[in-house]
Amino acid sequence: MNEERLGSPTEFAKRLARHLALFARAALPLPSDEELARLVDVTFFASLHEEEGRAATFNVAWQPSGGNCAALIAMAAPVLLTPKNLAKLAPATLQEATSIAVRSVRGDLVAWALLQRSATAEAPLTIWALAAGVLRVDYAGIPCALYARGEIGFLGGSHETKSPARVLTSTFPEWKAEADPEDGIDLRAAVVTRIAARALDHRHGGMILLVPADTTDVAGVRAHYAVSEGRNLLAKRYADVTRDVVNEQRLERLRASRARGADGRVHVRDEAQLAFAEAIELVARLTSIDNALLLDTALNIRGFGVQVLEADVPQMQFEHVNPYSDDVHIDDLSTFKGTRHPAGVIFCMRQTSEAAAIIASQDGRLSLATKDSRGFIQVVGSYERAFGWR
């Protein structure tokens, strides 16, 4: 993350208060520094609880009043905010659709309602318990901080991460030539990184292999499920959703294409956006099949269940980049635990032209391996809980 040394939840809360002050808006009130520290502390310890054998995953929203949210259930007697009480309420939350509303009453923090988020309003300060000891903080619907078992990271202001979509775009000449001149990203690269994020949301490990569209023979792989009909499904729906849309509006149009939410609602503008979102979901689920999903830069689906064959590779070392800092060092395949990360790097090493591999770990991390036109091998990662993955 931003620093190698570990920090306590208390230290995280202090630094978080200073970070949030940079973006504070009157319409989205923030708790006091003391209230924020208590909120972080209680949420952290609640994340360590288990209810009926399951880890407590939930989110709490700082909501002094009903505001722009619709209270599904407002409690006649608010519940004192304690780790145990939060863990008890956790099963009632519904991913992005429902939050536990928290406010201060006579100096005490209380949980006072279950809130359904409004599709039209900006989200309040929200703390997500993603796993035991892992918290993500969003403000106005934008991730801005992460606490992962002592590691602290921030986004926004002076804190930047290395964009995987930009790294992918610079890897493939076709994408680099058509990238947006301001952000250096080709939208097809953003589509691929979105598929990877959805794969991570499904809570399984997986891998996406990527080659240039003109590649006829992919080296060192065996496709257990090669694709014939439907090969261009994702490419076609991408073309449909971006057709007749000026470049400046394409990114927003893609972002607005979402599958059904956890509450079953769909927030789309037209059928093309819905169809594109459904294609993203389908392709992301293909990563759950053993081995890997193989795509090309035209967004054609080459195959799934693709096995990277074991063999000697021309080189063992590569550049390893920390996405949250300036740390860059030379590494080798022995640095990885398990088989998925080495397989992704080996895949890139064995290709005769540009290549990339995105590796999603079951523990909630994403990494990106690339080989550019110079034959240079680089690994960027890992991105904890997809923090900064954009």
N, C-alpha and C positions, 0 to 999 in steps of 0.2 A: 504494500500500500504506500502511502506517502512517506512513512517513516518505518524504519526497521524495528525500533524499540516498541515494546508493548505498552499500552496505556489502559488504565482502569476505566470503567463506565463513568466514574466521576470526572476524570480528566477529559474523556470524550465529550461529556455534557458541557464542560467549560469552553472547550474549543468550538463545539457546535453552536453555542450561543453567539460567539463572536462571528462565526461564519454566516449564520442566519441573519444577523443584523445588516449584512451587506445587501440583502434582498427583501427586507421587510416591507410589507404593504399594509396600509391601514385597513383595507378590506379583508385581509387575512391575518387576524390578530395572532400574536405569538405569546406564549407563556412567559412569565418572568424568568430570570436566570435560575432562581431557586426552584420554581415550579418545573422548569425544564429538567433540571438535575434529578428531581424526584421522579419525574415521568420516565426518563431514561433508565434510572435505577430499577424502578418497579417493572418496567417492560423487559429489561434484561433478565432479571431473575424469574419472571414469569415464563420466559422462553425456555428456561431449564426444566420446567415442569412437564410432566406427562399426565394425560387424562385418558384413562382406559387403555393404557399401553401405547398411546400415540403422543408424539411430541406436540406441544402447543404452538401452532402457527396461527397468527392473527395480526390485526393491525388496530392501532388506536389513533383517533383523530382529535386534535385539540379543537373543541367546538364549544365555546362559551354559551352559545345559544343555537336554536334550530337553524338559523341563517338560511343558506341556500340548499340545505339538505332536508330530506323528508324523513322525519323520525318514524321508523317502523314500530318501535316499541320504546316509549319513554317510561322509565321506572318511577313509580309513585314515591319510592324511597331510594334515592341514589345509593350506590354501593361504594364503600370506601375502597380506594384504589390500592390494592395489595397484590403481590405476585399470585397468591392463591386465588383471589377473586378474579383476576384477569384470566388465569388459566381455566377457571370454571366457565367463563363467558366465551372463551376462544372458539368453541365449536359452533357458536351462533354467527360468527363472521363468515363472509362469503367472498373471499378473494378481493377483487377490486370493487365489488358491488356494495359491500356492507362493512361498516366500521363500528368499533366501540367508541362512543363519544365520551370525551373526558373534559371536565372543567373544574374550576376551583370554587368551593363553597365554604365560606368562613375559614379560610386558611387550609382546608383539606382538599386533596384531589379526589374526585369521585367519578365513577362511571355512571352516566345518567341515562343513556339511551343507546339503542342500535340504530345507526343511521344509514340510509340508502343514499349513495352519492348521486348528485344531480348531474345529468349528462351535459348541462349547459354551464354549470358554475365551476370556477377554479377550485381545486381540492385544497382543504386546509392543511396545516402542518400534520403530517401523518408519520407514525413510526411503525414499521413493519417488523415483526418477529419472523424472520425467514427460516431460522433453524436454531438449535440450541446455542445461545451465545452470539447470534448473528442478528444485528439490527440494521435496517436501512431507513433513512429519513428522507421524506419527500416534502417539498414545499411548492405550492401552486401546481401540484401534479408532476414536478420535476425532481428526480433523484438528486440529492445534494450531499449526502453523507452516508458512510458505511462504517459500522463497528463490527468486526469479525474476530471474536475471541481475543481481543487485545490489540488487533491491528486497526488503525484508524485511517480513513481516506475521505477526501472531500472532492466535490466537483463544483465548478463555477468560480468566478473571481480569478485569482491567480492559479487555481488548481485545475490542471488539464490532464486528460488521459489521451493515449494514442488511439485514434479512431480506427477500428478494424476495417470499416468500409473504405477509409482512405488508404490503408495499407494494401487492401485487396485491389483497389483501383490502380494504384501505382505499380502493382505486380504485373498486370496484364496490359500490354500495349493497346489493345482494342478499347479497353475501358478507359485507360489514361487519355486516349485521344478524344474521347467523347465526354470527359468529366466536366462537371460544373466548374467554371473557371474560378469561382469564389471559394468553394469549400473543397475542391479537388476530389469529389466523389461522383462516380457513375452510379445511377440509380439501381442498376442490376447488382452491383456490389452490395448496396443497401438491402436489396431483396434477400440476398444470400445470408447476410448477417442477421436479418430478421428471422429467417428459417432456423438458424442456429439458436437464437434466443427462445423461439417457441419449443425447440427440441429440449432445451434446458428446463423450460417450464413444465414439461411432461415428466420431469424427475427421473430420467433414465440417462445413461451414458450413450454417446453416439458420435459419429464422425461424418463430415461432409468433405468429399474430395472434389477438387475443381480443376478443370483443364481448359485450354483455349477451344473455341467452337470448331476450329478447323483441324483439331486433332483426330486422326483416324485410328491410331493404335495407342492405347494407354498402356504404358509399361508396368509390368510387375503386379498386375491385379487379375483376379478371377471374379467375374460377376455371376453370382448364383441366380440372380433374377435380372436378366437383361430386359430392357424395355423396348417394345416395338410400338404398338398402338398406344397413344397417350404420351408418347415421348415429348411432344411439344406442348403439353397441357399448361405448364407454368408459363412458358414463353408466350403462348397465345393469349392467356389471360392477362399477362403483363402488357402485351401490345394493346389489348382491348381497353384496359383501364387508363392507358396513357395516350391513346389515339386522340388527335385533334385537341390536345391540351398543350398550352405553351410551356416551355421548359421551366419557367419560373413557378408554375403552379403544379408541376408533376409530383414533387416531393410531398407537398401537402395532401395531394389526392391519394398517394400511396399510404401516407400515415393515417388518413381517414378511413382506409379500408380495413375493417376489423371483423373478425368472426364474431359469433354470438358470445356475449359476456357470460360471466358465471350465473347471472340472474336470468339468462335466456333472451335478453334483449339484444337487438342489433342496431348499431348506430352507424349507418352508412348513408350515402347520398344517392346511390343508384345500384342497379343490378350488376354492373361491371365491377364495382368495388366489392360487392358481396362475393361474387364469383372468384375474384382475385384472392380475397381473404380465405375463402374455402380451399383454394389451391395451395396457399401457403400452409394451411393446417394439414392438409393431406400429405404434402411433401415432407413437412417436419416430422410427421408420424412414421414415415419410411425410415427415419434414422434409428427407430427403435428396433428394427430388424438387425440381427447379429451382423457385425462388420460395418460397412459404410454405405453412404449414399453418394453416387457419382453424378455430378452436374457439369455442364460446360458453360462458358461465358455468355452464350446465347440463351441461357436458362433452360436448355433441354435436359431432360432426365435420362441419363445414359443407362443407369442401373441402380439396384439397391441390393443389400446383402453382398456388397463388393468386398472381397478379401484382398488385403495387401499381402502378397506372397513373401515368405522369408527368403532372403538372399543377401549376399554381400552387397554393400553399397560403396560407391566410389569415394565417399568421404564420411567421416563420423562426426566431425565438429561443425558447429553452427553458431551464429550470433544469437544470444538470448537477451531479450529486451523486457525490462519491467514496464508495464503500461502506465504505471502511476508515478514513475520517477525517471530520472536521467540515467539510471543504472543500466549499463550494457556490458556484457561479458561473454567470453567464449566458453561454450559448453559442449558436452558430447552426450550421446544417447544414454549413457549410464546414469545421468542425472534424473531420469524419469522412473517412477514406480509404475508397475503394470505394463501393459502391452499397447494400449491405444495411442499414447503420445509417440512412442518410438515408431509405430506403424505409420502415423501421419507424416513424421519427418522423413522416414525412409521413402515413402511414396513420393514426396517432393524431390528428394535426392535422385531418384531413379528416372525421372521424366527427362526427356530430351529438350523440352521447351519449358515455358513458365508453368507453374502449378501451385496449388494451395491446398491446405487441409485445415479444417476447423474441428477441434476436438472438444466435445462436451463431456465433462466428468459427472459421475453420479453424485459427487460431493458438492456440486453446484458451481463448478468453475468452467470457464471457456478459455481455450488457447488457440492461437493462429500460427500455423507454419506456412512459409512461402518460399518459392524459388523464383527469382526474377530472370529477366532476359540475359543477365550477366552470369547466371548460374549461382548467384549469391543466395545462401540459405539463411533464413532468419526465423526465429520463434518469438512471438509477442505473447506474453501471458505470464501467469494466468490472471484472468478477470474474475474476481471473486463475486459470485452471485450475479454475473453479468453487469456489475457496476462499471459504468463508463463504456459499456458495449453499445456503440451507436454508429 
